[in-house]
């Protein structure tokens, strides 16, 4: 898939050599679609991607039914409403356990 050796090293961190415990549960390096691509398994990657998309659609439908809107945890719209800006302490929330993650993996 054209990954450079640097990209492969970065993506493989946390998936081998016992370093996985250092990654947050939401880290994209744990995504089945990415792992499938890294292992040249397009069938696995496609199935994992479909699962993630279905879960996202289910959550969106549930929010719509309940009249709820999605609010990002760590980003907010800028005053011009064209850009997003970081709005919080991601690593602080992870270490405090005050962040909630949807189940994707």
C-alpha positions in Angstrom: 0.0 0.0 0.0 3.0 2.3 -0.4 3.8 2.8 3.3 7.3 4.1 3.8 9.6 2.2 6.2 9.2 5.1 8.6 5.4 4.9 8.5 5.5 1.2 9.0 7.7 1.6 12.1 5.4 4.3 13.5 2.3 2.2 12.8 3.8 -0.9 14.3 4.6 0.8 17.6 2.1 -0.5 20.1 1.2 -3.6 18.1 4.3 -5.6 19.0 7.1 -6.0 21.6 4.7 -5.5 24.5 4.3 -1.8 23.9 0.5 -2.1 23.2 -0.3 -1.3 26.9 1.2 2.1 26.4 -1.4 3.1 23.8 -4.9 4.4 24.7 -7.7 2.1 23.8 -8.8 4.4 21.1 -5.5 4.5 19.3 -6.0 4.1 15.5 -3.0 1.6 15.4 -5.4 -0.9 17.0 -7.9 -0.5 14.2 -8.5 -3.8 12.3 -8.6 -2.0 8.9 -5.2 -0.5 9.4 -3.8 -3.7 10.7 -5.2 -5.5 7.7 -3.6 -3.0 5.3 -0.2 -3.4 7.1 -0.5 -7.2 6.7 -1.5 -6.9 3.1 -4.9 -8.4 3.9 -7.5 -6.3 2.0 -10.3 -8.6 2.9 -9.7 -8.2 6.6 -9.2 -4.4 6.2 -12.5 -4.1 4.2 -14.4 -6.1 6.8 -13.0 -4.1 9.7 -13.7 -0.8 7.9 -17.3 -1.8 7.2 -17.7 -2.8 10.9 -16.4 0.7 12.1 -18.7 2.4 9.6 -21.7 0.4 10.7 -21.1 1.2 14.4 -20.8 4.9 13.5 -24.0 4.8 11.6 -25.8 3.1 14.5 -24.6 5.7 17.0 -25.6 8.5 14.6 -29.1 7.0 14.2 -29.5 6.6 18.0 -28.5 10.2 18.5 -31.0 11.3 15.9 -33.8 9.2 17.5 -33.0 10.6 20.9 -32.7 14.2 19.6 -29.1 14.3 20.7 -26.2 16.0 18.8 -22.6 14.9 18.6 -20.2 17.1 20.5 -16.5 16.4 20.1 -14.6 15.9 23.4 -11.4 17.7 22.5 -12.3 20.1 19.6 -14.5 23.1 19.1 -15.4 25.2 16.2 -13.4 28.5 15.8 -15.2 31.8 15.8 -15.2 31.9 12.0 -17.0 28.5 12.0 -14.6 27.2 9.3 -12.0 25.5 11.4 -11.8 23.2 14.5 -9.4 24.0 17.3 -8.1 21.8 20.1 -10.1 22.6 23.3 -8.8 20.4 26.0 -6.2 18.3 27.7 -6.4 14.9 26.0 -3.6 13.2 27.9 -4.9 14.6 31.2 -8.4 13.2 30.6 -6.9 9.8 29.6 -4.8 9.6 32.8 -7.8 10.8 34.9 -10.1 8.3 33.3 -12.6 11.1 32.5 -12.8 10.5 28.8 -15.2 8.1 27.2 -14.5 6.2 24.0 -17.0 4.6 21.7 -16.4 0.9 21.0 -14.8 0.7 17.6 -12.3 -2.2 17.9 
